[in-house]
Amino acid sequence: MDGRNLVGGDCTIGDFSVSAGQDPDHHIYKGLCTGIEVPDGVMNFSVGRHKTSSVGQWFKAQVTAQQNTMDRYDDMLNFAFIGQLKIRLRGMDSPENTMSFVFDDIVLAQTSSGASNIWIFGGKRCVYQGDHVVSCPGVTGSDGAQAGRPVQLFVTWMSSDRFALQIQQTAAT
């Protein structure tokens, strides 16, 4: 599945950790809802880029190493969030139909290597699949007869200045 099937979505921050001094204007807060740009799946966050061990420790308290796209921990992170991800995808069988998916306790973090940002995606119920891919359980949204049906989301990590949700597939469980 690629970004052409993404028709919208958002991420709501439930809790977070940001390195001291990197969000002086308080752009990141509990309850912040950030939209997902289509068709490329980009989410924008206005926060500085400085790694600290306190953010790394906060992240370790949220998920295990096997629950994120790195399959390990980074001791120093720029920032990390946990919250709810909602996405809407165009139907595979009928392009005019869309389906919503909800994923709770999703984590998103950033570290860096030199001048490059490295994004880490995962969640409390996600499982590392190999090759920087996690499988995350969720349910179909409230639109239609399939509401509440369990689904799996497969997400690949990103290394860039902007996080872009790369959905490999969703599948009924």
C-alpha positions in Angstrom: 0.0 0.0 0.0 1.4 3.4 -0.8 0.5 7.0 0.0 -1.9 7.3 -2.9 -4.4 5.3 -0.9 -4.1 7.6 2.1 -7.0 10.2 2.2 -6.5 11.7 5.6 -5.9 11.2 9.3 -4.5 12.7 12.4 -2.4 12.0 15.5 -3.4 13.2 18.9 -0.7 13.5 21.6 -1.6 11.9 24.9 1.8 12.4 26.6 5.2 13.5 25.5 8.8 14.3 26.4 10.8 17.1 24.8 14.4 18.0 25.6 14.7 21.0 27.8 14.6 24.3 26.0 13.5 22.8 22.7 9.9 23.9 22.8 10.0 27.3 24.5 6.7 28.4 22.9 4.9 25.2 24.0 3.9 24.0 20.5 3.7 20.4 21.8 1.1 19.7 24.5 -1.2 16.9 25.7 -4.3 16.9 23.4 -2.4 18.4 20.4 -4.0 17.0 17.2 -1.8 17.1 14.1 -3.2 16.4 10.7 -1.6 14.0 8.2 -0.9 15.6 4.8 -2.0 13.6 1.8 -0.9 12.0 -0.4 2.5 11.6 1.2 1.5 11.0 4.8 3.6 13.8 6.3 3.0 15.0 9.9 4.6 18.3 11.0 5.7 19.1 14.6 7.3 22.4 15.6 10.0 21.4 18.1 13.8 21.8 18.4 16.4 19.2 17.8 18.7 18.4 20.7 19.2 14.9 22.1 19.0 14.2 25.9 19.0 11.1 28.0 15.8 12.2 29.9 13.8 11.9 26.7 15.5 8.5 26.0 14.5 7.3 29.5 10.9 8.5 29.0 10.7 6.6 25.7 12.0 3.4 27.3 9.3 3.6 29.9 6.6 3.7 27.1 7.6 0.7 24.9 10.1 -2.2 24.7 12.8 -2.3 22.1 10.8 -4.9 20.2 7.9 -2.5 19.9 9.5 0.1 17.7 11.0 0.3 14.2 14.6 0.4 15.4 14.3 -2.9 17.4 16.5 -1.3 20.0 16.7 1.8 22.2 18.5 5.0 21.6 19.8 6.4 24.9 19.5 10.0 23.6 16.4 11.3 21.8 15.3 14.8 20.7 11.6 14.2 21.6 9.0 11.5 21.9 5.2 11.3 21.8 2.6 8.7 22.7 -1.0 9.0 21.5 -3.7 7.9 19.1 -3.3 7.6 15.4 -6.3 7.7 13.1 -6.0 7.2 9.3 -8.5 7.1 6.4 -7.6 5.0 3.4 -9.2 4.8 0.0 -10.9 1.4 -0.6 -8.9 -1.0 -2.7 -12.0 -2.5 -4.4 -13.8 0.8 -4.9 -11.8 4.1 -4.9 -14.8 6.2 -3.8 -15.2 4.2 -0.6 -12.9 5.0 2.4 -12.3 3.3 5.7 -11.1 4.7 9.0 -8.6 2.9 11.3 -7.7 3.8 14.9 -4.5 2.8 16.6 -4.1 3.6 20.3 -0.8 4.0 22.3 1.3 4.7 19.2 4.8 6.2 19.9 6.7 8.5 17.6 10.3 9.7 18.5 13.2 11.3 16.9 16.9 11.0 17.3 19.7 12.0 14.9 23.0 10.9 13.4 25.2 13.8 12.3 22.9 16.1 10.3 20.2 13.5 9.6 17.1 12.9 11.6 16.0 9.4 12.4 12.3 8.8 13.2 11.2 5.9 15.4 7.6 4.6 15.2 6.0 2.0 17.3 3.5 1.4 20.1 2.6 -0.5 23.3 1.0 -3.3 21.2 3.3 -3.1 18.1 5.7 -5.9 17.2 8.9 -5.6 15.3 8.7 -7.5 12.0 12.3 -7.1 10.8 13.9 -4.6 8.4 12.7 -1.5 10.4 9.0 -2.5 10.1 6.5 -2.8 12.9 3.0 -4.4 12.9 0.5 -2.4 15.0 -3.0 -3.7 16.0 -5.9 -1.4 15.8 -9.6 -1.4 14.9 -11.6 -0.1 12.0 -13.2 3.3 12.8 -16.9 4.3 13.1 -17.7 4.6 9.4 -19.7 1.7 8.3 -20.7 -1.9 9.0 -17.1 -3.0 9.6 -16.6 -0.7 12.7 -14.6 -2.2 15.5 -13.1 -5.0 13.3 -9.4 -5.7 14.3 -6.8 -4.7 11.8 -3.0 -4.6 11.6 -1.0 -1.6 10.4 2.6 -2.2 9.0 4.8 0.9 9.2 8.3 1.5 8.0 10.7 3.9 9.7 11.8 7.2 8.1 15.1 9.0 8.0 14.5 12.6 6.9 13.7 16.0 8.1 10.0 15.3 8.1 8.1 12.2 9.4 6.0 10.6 6.7 3.8 7.6 7.6 4.8 4.8 5.2 1.9 2.3 5.3 2.9 -1.0 3.9 -0.5 -2.6 4.3 -3.5 -3.0 6.6 -5.0 -6.4 7.0 -7.9 -7.9 8.9 -6.8 -10.0 11.8 
